[in-house]
Amino acid sequence: MQQQLGRDDRDQQRWGQERVLPAEYVQTSVELAYASTVHAALGRTVDTSHALVDAAMDRVAFYVALTPGMLDNVAYVILGGPEEHRLSRLAALLERGPAALSATEVQAQEFDAVRHLARLGPEWSQRVTEQATEEYRAVLAELLSPAQMKQVDADEANGTLYRRLRTAELDGVDAAQILAAAVHSRELETAESIADVLYWRVERRLAEAEAARDVPDPEAAEQSELEFVARSFAERTPEGRDEAGVYLRNLAELMDERAAWLAEQAAASPPTWAERLGPVPEDDPLARMEWTERAAAVAAYREQFGHSSETDPIGRRPKAGEPERREAWEQAAAALGIVAQERELAGNTDAELANMVEVYQREEAWMPPNVDPELRAASLDARTATGRVTRLHAELEALGRDDDGRAAASERIDHADALAERMARRSGGDRAGPGRRRGAGRGHAHTGAGRRRGAGPARCRSRDADSSEPSGA
């Protein structure tokens, strides 16, 4: 038995540590179960039935799901939030049936489906991928010998290389330049898989370029992240002058028109997912234009990729192996004001997030106790004692040389001086405590990043964990 951990940046399935269940445990504690859709389960009789009820289910499907079990039928209702009662969702479900549509309604639905991004999007993405792949292949053919190019064409890993180049290009990288640098960095004659080696070199160079960037001012960086710059489908479409390129450009323009229409619908009746965009500006045309541009990016992503959750506007961040979807998600995330750190977390699987929590809890247990309140109180006491010494010296200066109270004032000063010195030592002697905690926090941050690069509870090593190049490079 292995836990499925999702797909990695190369779009490969990742698995957790293999576990073997003892035969005695399986015999006493494991039951055989089958998952099925409502339609496939129609007419079937089972011992117990467990139905997953979401907002899309109607009463006919609910009836089928809640009747096949001879011993028990259980419904698990997906709610929109903790404030929603489960019975309200079931009541709405029972009131909603698969009503027969009129011919006019069917016609309107079909006309709408022609412009729907779930229909246009896959065709656009496929054609963009094909066109970008042809461009990268042409660049590679000029860099490699015919024999090497033949090997690349026959290698299944070439798709992974081309997708990574496309992702880099969408991030503003010159794909042809980085590909040429990867080819010329070392020889390729002994490589078992040229495509695999080039992928590794490209990935390494992209990581080095990212690390070499100057670290900007944090406030300026955060402000820059919050500034949204819309990129239309037309702007994300590669240039093409042939007939296929013209068709692709027209397709992108249709998708931009659809996105603008979706934004206007959202502005007319703001859905729940648009709450993060704030209220629709009514009196400022420029502000309203910006609002609709942001809404267009989010609404287009939701419709194109079928994301229907009202409480989670765009869901989990796609992997780099899906360049067009990843770019659309990044656009929507920028429109919603999601900063880079939040986006990183959004790309983690549930297993990786659970692992990060486990690491944090373990390191928090190792940290020394937090003494910030005590240090703050000691610092204030030391400051108060020092102020008192200063006031007593002033009072002593005001007294005459032969004044009877001078001896008592000197005694009070000596006592206050000793107290101030003791308070100063107390406030400064334990300063290493917070420093150690901050160091542990940084360690936790690095460990969390390492876990994200790794593969969750199975402690699998990621591709770039080893600095050595793939075989033959």
C-alpha positions as CSV (number, residue, x, y, z in Angstrom):
1,M,0.0,0.0,0.0
2,Q,1.3,3.5,-0.9
3,Q,0.0,7.0,-0.3
4,Q,-0.5,9.0,-3.5
5,L,1.3,12.4,-3.1
6,G,0.3,14.1,-6.3
7,R,2.4,15.1,-9.3
8,D,5.8,16.7,-9.2
9,D,7.1,19.6,-11.4
10,R,7.8,17.2,-14.2
11,D,4.2,16.0,-14.1
12,Q,5.3,12.6,-12.8
13,Q,3.2,10.8,-10.2
14,R,4.8,10.7,-6.7
15,W,4.1,8.0,-4.1
16,G,4.7,7.7,-0.4
17,Q,6.6,5.0,1.4
18,E,5.4,1.5,0.7
19,R,3.6,-0.1,3.6
20,V,2.8,-3.8,4.0
21,L,-0.3,-4.7,6.0
22,P,-0.1,-8.0,8.0
23,A,-2.6,-10.6,6.8
24,E,-4.2,-10.8,10.2
25,Y,-4.9,-7.1,10.2
26,V,-6.4,-7.2,6.7
27,Q,-8.6,-10.1,7.7
28,T,-10.0,-8.4,10.8
29,S,-9.8,-4.6,10.1
30,V,-10.0,-4.0,6.4
31,E,-13.2,-4.0,4.3
32,L,-13.5,-4.1,0.5
33,A,-15.2,-1.1,-1.0
34,Y,-16.0,0.2,-4.5
35,A,-16.2,3.8,-5.6
36,S,-18.8,4.6,-8.4
37,T,-20.7,7.5,-9.9
38,V,-24.4,7.7,-9.3
39,H,-25.2,6.8,-12.9
40,A,-23.0,3.7,-12.9
41,A,-24.6,2.6,-9.6
42,L,-28.1,2.7,-10.9
43,G,-29.9,-0.6,-10.3
44,R,-27.0,-2.0,-8.2
45,T,-27.7,-3.5,-4.8
46,V,-25.0,-3.4,-2.1
47,D,-24.7,-3.9,1.7
48,T,-24.0,-0.3,2.5
49,S,-23.9,2.8,0.4
50,H,-22.0,6.0,1.2
51,A,-23.0,9.0,-1.1
52,L,-21.0,12.2,-1.5
53,V,-23.5,15.1,-1.9
54,D,-22.3,18.3,-3.4
55,A,-24.1,21.4,-4.7
56,A,-24.4,20.0,-8.2
57,M,-26.5,16.9,-7.2
58,D,-30.2,17.0,-8.0
59,R,-33.0,15.0,-6.3
60,V,-33.1,12.2,-8.9
61,A,-29.3,11.5,-8.4
62,F,-29.8,11.8,-4.6
63,Y,-32.6,9.2,-4.7
64,V,-30.3,6.8,-6.7
65,A,-27.4,7.4,-4.3
66,L,-29.5,6.8,-1.1
67,T,-31.3,3.6,-2.1
68,P,-28.9,0.8,-3.2
69,G,-27.8,-0.2,0.4
70,M,-29.6,-3.2,2.0
71,L,-28.2,-2.5,5.5
72,D,-27.4,1.2,5.5
73,N,-27.4,4.3,3.2
74,V,-25.3,7.3,4.4
75,A,-25.0,10.8,2.8
76,Y,-21.9,13.0,3.3
77,V,-23.0,16.6,2.6
78,I,-20.4,19.1,1.3
79,L,-21.2,22.5,2.9
80,G,-20.1,25.9,1.8
81,G,-18.8,26.8,5.2
82,P,-19.2,26.2,9.0
83,E,-22.2,28.6,9.1
84,E,-24.3,26.5,6.6
85,H,-26.5,23.8,8.1
86,R,-26.5,20.4,6.4
87,L,-30.3,20.2,6.3
88,S,-30.5,23.5,4.3
89,R,-28.3,22.0,1.6
90,L,-30.5,18.8,1.5
91,A,-33.7,20.9,1.4
92,A,-32.4,22.9,-1.6
93,L,-31.4,19.6,-3.3
94,L,-34.9,18.2,-2.9
95,E,-36.4,21.3,-4.4
96,R,-34.1,21.1,-7.4
97,G,-34.9,18.6,-10.1
98,P,-33.7,17.9,-13.7
99,A,-36.3,20.1,-15.3
100,A,-36.9,19.5,-19.0
101,L,-35.6,22.4,-21.1
102,S,-37.5,24.1,-23.9
103,A,-36.2,24.2,-27.4
104,T,-35.3,27.9,-27.0
105,E,-33.4,27.2,-23.7
106,V,-31.5,24.3,-25.3
107,Q,-30.6,26.6,-28.3
108,A,-29.4,29.3,-25.9
109,Q,-27.3,26.8,-24.0
110,E,-25.7,25.5,-27.1
111,F,-24.9,29.0,-28.4
112,D,-23.4,29.8,-25.0
113,A,-21.4,26.5,-25.0
114,V,-19.7,27.5,-28.2
115,R,-18.1,30.5,-26.5
116,H,-17.6,28.8,-23.2
117,L,-13.9,28.7,-22.1
118,A,-14.2,25.1,-21.0
119,R,-14.6,24.4,-24.8
120,L,-12.4,27.0,-26.3
121,G,-9.6,26.7,-23.6
122,P,-8.5,23.1,-24.3
123,E,-8.2,23.8,-28.0
124,W,-6.3,27.0,-27.5
125,S,-3.9,25.4,-25.0
126,Q,-3.3,22.4,-27.3
127,R,-2.5,24.6,-30.3
128,V,-0.3,26.9,-28.2
129,T,1.6,23.9,-26.9
130,E,2.1,22.5,-30.4
131,Q,3.3,25.9,-31.8
132,A,5.7,26.5,-28.9
133,T,7.0,23.0,-29.2
134,E,7.7,23.5,-32.9
135,E,9.6,26.7,-32.1
136,Y,11.7,25.1,-29.3
137,R,12.4,22.1,-31.5
138,A,13.6,24.3,-34.3
139,V,16.0,26.1,-31.9
140,L,17.3,22.8,-30.7
141,A,17.8,21.4,-34.2
142,E,20.2,24.3,-34.9
143,L,22.2,23.5,-31.7
144,L,22.4,19.7,-32.0
145,S,23.7,17.3,-34.7
146,P,21.1,15.4,-36.8
147,A,21.9,12.2,-34.8
148,Q,21.4,13.9,-31.5
149,M,18.2,15.6,-32.7
150,K,16.9,12.2,-33.8
151,Q,17.5,10.8,-30.3
152,V,15.7,13.8,-28.7
153,D,12.7,13.3,-31.0
154,A,12.5,9.6,-30.0
155,D,12.8,10.3,-26.3
156,E,9.6,10.6,-24.3
157,A,11.3,13.1,-22.0
158,N,11.3,15.8,-24.7
159,G,7.7,16.8,-23.8
160,T,8.8,17.5,-20.2
161,L,11.7,19.7,-21.5
162,Y,9.5,21.7,-23.9
163,R,6.8,22.2,-21.2
164,R,9.5,23.6,-18.8
165,L,10.8,25.9,-21.5
166,R,7.2,27.2,-22.1
167,T,6.8,27.8,-18.3
168,A,10.1,29.7,-18.2
169,E,9.1,31.7,-21.3
170,L,5.8,32.7,-19.7
171,D,7.8,33.9,-16.7
172,G,9.8,36.3,-18.9
173,V,12.8,34.1,-19.7
174,D,14.3,33.9,-23.2
175,A,13.8,30.2,-23.9
176,A,16.1,30.1,-26.9
177,Q,18.9,31.7,-24.9
178,I,18.7,29.4,-21.9
179,L,18.4,26.4,-24.2
180,A,21.5,27.4,-26.1
181,A,23.4,27.9,-22.8
182,A,22.3,24.5,-21.6
183,V,23.5,22.8,-24.8
184,H,26.9,24.5,-24.8
185,S,27.7,24.2,-21.1
186,R,29.1,20.6,-21.4
187,E,29.3,17.8,-24.0
188,L,26.2,15.6,-24.8
189,E,27.9,12.7,-26.6
190,T,27.8,10.4,-23.6
191,A,24.3,11.3,-22.5
192,E,21.9,8.4,-22.3
193,S,18.9,10.9,-22.6
194,I,19.8,14.2,-24.1
195,A,16.3,15.6,-23.3
196,D,16.6,14.6,-19.7
197,V,20.1,16.1,-19.3
198,L,19.0,19.3,-21.0
199,Y,16.0,19.5,-18.7
200,W,18.3,19.2,-15.7
201,R,20.6,21.9,-17.0
202,V,17.8,24.3,-17.8
203,E,16.3,23.7,-14.3
204,R,19.6,24.4,-12.7
205,R,20.2,27.6,-14.7
206,L,16.7,28.9,-13.9
207,A,17.3,28.2,-10.1
208,E,20.7,30.0,-10.3
209,A,19.2,33.0,-12.0
210,E,16.5,33.1,-9.4
211,A,19.0,33.0,-6.6
212,A,21.2,35.6,-8.2
213,R,18.5,38.2,-8.3
214,D,19.0,41.2,-5.9
215,V,16.8,40.9,-2.9
216,P,14.5,44.0,-3.1
217,D,13.2,46.1,-0.2
218,P,10.5,43.9,1.4
219,E,7.9,46.6,1.5
220,A,8.6,47.5,-2.1
221,A,8.5,43.8,-3.1
222,E,5.1,43.3,-1.4
223,Q,3.8,46.5,-3.1
224,S,5.0,45.2,-6.5
225,E,3.3,41.9,-5.9
226,L,0.0,43.6,-5.2
227,E,0.2,45.6,-8.5
228,F,-1.9,43.7,-11.1
229,V,-0.9,43.8,-14.8
230,A,-3.4,42.0,-16.9
231,R,-2.2,39.6,-19.6
232,S,-4.8,38.7,-22.1
233,F,-5.1,35.4,-24.0
234,A,-3.9,37.2,-27.1
235,E,-0.8,38.4,-25.3
236,R,0.0,34.9,-24.2
237,T,-0.4,33.5,-27.7
238,P,2.8,32.9,-29.7
239,E,3.2,34.8,-32.9
240,G,2.3,32.9,-36.0
241,R,1.8,34.2,-39.6
242,D,0.6,31.0,-41.2
243,E,-3.0,30.0,-41.4
244,A,-2.8,28.1,-38.1
245,G,-1.3,31.1,-36.4
246,V,-4.1,33.4,-37.6
247,Y,-6.7,30.9,-36.4
248,L,-5.0,30.7,-33.0
249,R,-5.0,34.5,-32.7
250,N,-8.7,34.7,-33.5
251,L,-9.4,32.0,-30.9
252,A,-7.5,34.0,-28.3
253,E,-9.5,37.1,-29.1
254,L,-12.8,35.1,-28.7
255,M,-11.5,34.0,-25.3
256,D,-10.7,37.5,-24.3
257,E,-14.2,38.6,-25.2
258,R,-15.6,35.8,-23.1
259,A,-13.5,36.8,-20.1
260,A,-14.6,40.4,-20.4
261,W,-18.2,39.3,-20.5
262,L,-17.8,37.1,-17.4
263,A,-16.2,40.1,-15.6
264,E,-19.2,42.3,-16.4
265,Q,-21.6,39.5,-15.1
266,A,-19.6,39.4,-11.9
267,A,-19.7,43.2,-11.6
268,A,-23.5,43.2,-12.1
269,S,-24.0,40.6,-9.4
270,P,-20.8,39.9,-7.5
271,P,-20.4,36.3,-6.5
272,T,-19.0,35.0,-3.2
273,W,-15.6,34.3,-4.7
274,A,-15.2,38.0,-5.7
275,E,-15.3,39.2,-2.1
276,R,-11.5,39.4,-2.1
277,L,-11.6,41.9,-4.9
278,G,-13.6,44.3,-2.7
279,P,-16.8,46.1,-3.7
280,V,-17.4,47.2,-7.3
281,P,-16.4,50.9,-7.7
282,E,-19.4,52.8,-8.9
283,D,-18.3,56.4,-9.1
284,D,-14.7,55.9,-10.4
285,P,-14.5,54.6,-14.0
286,L,-10.8,53.8,-13.9
287,A,-11.2,51.9,-10.6
288,R,-14.1,50.0,-12.0
289,M,-12.1,49.1,-15.1
290,E,-9.3,47.7,-12.9
291,W,-11.9,45.8,-10.9
292,T,-13.3,44.2,-14.0
293,E,-9.8,43.3,-15.3
294,R,-9.1,41.5,-12.1
295,A,-12.4,39.8,-12.1
296,A,-11.9,38.7,-15.7
297,A,-8.7,36.9,-14.8
298,V,-10.3,35.0,-12.0
299,A,-13.6,34.3,-13.7
300,A,-11.8,33.1,-16.9
301,Y,-9.6,30.7,-14.9
302,R,-12.6,29.3,-13.0
303,E,-14.6,28.7,-16.2
304,Q,-11.8,27.4,-18.3
305,F,-10.7,24.8,-15.7
306,G,-14.1,24.0,-14.1
307,H,-13.3,25.4,-10.6
308,S,-16.7,25.9,-9.0
309,S,-15.9,26.5,-5.3
310,E,-17.3,29.7,-4.0
311,T,-15.2,29.9,-0.9
312,D,-11.8,29.0,-2.6
313,P,-11.7,31.3,-5.7
314,I,-8.9,29.5,-7.7
315,G,-7.9,26.4,-5.7
316,R,-4.5,24.8,-5.6
317,R,-1.6,26.1,-7.7
318,P,-0.9,23.9,-10.7
319,K,2.5,22.3,-11.2
320,A,5.0,23.6,-13.7
321,G,4.2,20.7,-16.1
322,E,1.0,22.6,-17.0
323,P,2.4,25.9,-18.3
324,E,-0.8,27.4,-19.7
325,R,-2.9,26.5,-16.6
326,R,-0.1,27.6,-14.3
327,E,0.1,31.0,-16.1
328,A,-3.7,31.5,-15.9
329,W,-3.6,30.6,-12.2
330,E,-0.8,33.1,-11.5
331,Q,-2.8,35.8,-13.3
332,A,-5.8,35.0,-11.2
333,A,-3.7,34.9,-8.0
334,A,-2.2,38.3,-8.8
335,A,-5.7,39.7,-9.5
336,L,-6.8,38.5,-6.1
337,G,-3.8,40.1,-4.4
338,I,-2.3,36.7,-3.3
339,V,1.4,37.4,-2.5
340,A,4.3,35.1,-3.4
341,Q,4.5,33.4,-0.1
342,E,0.8,32.5,-0.2
343,R,1.2,31.2,-3.8
344,E,4.1,28.9,-2.7
345,L,1.9,27.4,0.0
346,A,-1.0,27.0,-2.5
347,G,1.2,24.7,-4.6
348,N,1.8,22.2,-1.8
349,T,-0.2,18.9,-1.5
350,D,-2.1,18.1,1.6
351,A,0.7,15.6,2.5
352,E,3.4,18.3,2.1
353,L,1.4,20.8,4.2
354,A,0.9,18.2,6.9
355,N,4.6,17.6,6.9
356,M,5.4,21.3,7.3
357,V,3.1,21.5,10.3
358,E,4.8,18.4,11.8
359,V,8.2,20.0,11.3
360,Y,7.1,23.3,12.9
361,Q,5.6,21.6,15.9
362,R,8.7,19.5,16.4
363,E,11.0,22.5,16.2
364,E,8.7,24.6,18.4
365,A,9.0,21.9,21.1
366,W,12.8,22.2,20.8
367,M,12.9,26.0,21.2
368,P,13.7,27.6,24.6
369,P,10.7,29.2,26.3
370,N,9.6,32.6,25.1
371,V,10.8,35.1,27.6
372,D,9.9,38.2,25.6
373,P,7.4,39.5,28.2
374,E,9.9,39.0,31.1
375,L,12.6,40.8,29.1
376,R,10.3,43.7,28.3
377,A,9.3,44.1,31.9
378,A,13.0,43.9,33.0
379,S,14.0,46.6,30.5
380,L,11.2,48.9,31.7
381,D,12.3,48.4,35.3
382,A,15.9,49.2,34.4
383,R,14.8,52.3,32.6
384,T,12.7,53.4,35.6
385,A,15.5,52.7,38.0
386,T,18.0,54.8,35.9
387,G,15.5,57.6,35.8
388,R,15.1,57.5,39.6
389,V,18.9,57.8,40.0
390,T,19.0,60.8,37.8
391,R,16.2,62.5,39.7
392,L,17.9,61.8,43.1
393,H,21.2,63.3,41.8
394,A,19.3,66.4,40.8
395,E,17.7,66.6,44.3
396,L,21.2,66.2,45.9
397,E,22.6,69.0,43.8
398,A,19.7,71.2,44.9
399,L,20.6,70.7,48.6
400,G,23.1,72.9,50.3
401,R,26.5,71.6,51.3
402,D,25.6,71.7,55.0
403,D,22.0,70.5,54.6
404,D,21.0,67.9,57.1
405,G,19.2,65.8,54.4
406,R,22.3,65.5,52.3
407,A,23.5,62.2,54.0
408,A,20.1,60.6,53.6
409,A,19.9,61.6,49.9
410,S,23.4,60.1,49.3
411,E,22.2,56.9,50.9
412,R,19.1,56.8,48.6
413,I,21.3,57.4,45.6
414,D,23.7,54.5,46.5
415,H,20.7,52.2,46.9
416,A,19.1,53.4,43.6
417,D,22.4,53.0,41.8
418,A,22.8,49.4,43.0
419,L,19.2,48.6,42.0
420,A,19.7,50.2,38.5
421,E,22.8,48.2,37.9
422,R,21.1,44.9,38.9
423,M,18.1,45.7,36.6
424,A,20.5,46.5,33.7
425,R,22.2,43.1,34.2
426,R,18.9,41.4,34.3
427,S,17.6,43.0,31.1
428,G,20.8,42.3,29.2
429,G,21.9,39.0,30.5
430,D,19.2,36.9,28.8
431,R,19.3,38.6,25.5
432,A,20.4,35.3,23.8
433,G,17.0,33.8,24.4
434,P,15.1,35.6,21.7
435,G,18.1,35.4,19.4
436,R,18.0,31.6,19.7
437,R,14.3,31.6,19.0
438,R,14.7,33.7,15.9
439,G,17.5,31.4,14.7
440,A,15.2,28.4,15.3
441,G,12.5,30.2,13.3
442,R,14.8,30.7,10.4
443,G,15.8,27.1,10.6
444,H,12.1,26.2,10.5
445,A,11.6,28.4,7.4
446,H,14.5,26.7,5.6
447,T,13.3,23.3,6.7
448,G,9.8,24.1,5.5
449,A,11.2,25.1,2.1
450,G,13.2,21.9,2.0
451,R,10.1,19.9,2.7
452,R,8.3,21.7,-0.1
453,R,11.1,20.7,-2.5
454,G,10.9,17.2,-1.1
455,A,8.0,14.9,-1.3
456,G,6.1,14.9,2.0
457,P,5.9,12.2,4.7
458,A,7.7,9.6,2.6
459,R,10.9,11.9,2.8
460,C,11.4,11.3,-0.9
461,R,14.3,13.3,-2.4
462,S,13.4,15.7,-5.1
463,R,15.1,15.8,-8.5
464,D,17.4,18.7,-7.7
465,A,18.4,17.4,-4.3
466,D,21.6,16.0,-5.8
467,S,23.9,18.5,-7.3
468,S,25.4,15.9,-9.7
469,E,24.2,16.0,-13.3
470,P,22.2,13.1,-14.8
471,S,24.1,10.2,-16.3
472,G,26.2,11.0,-19.3
473,A,26.2,14.8,-18.9
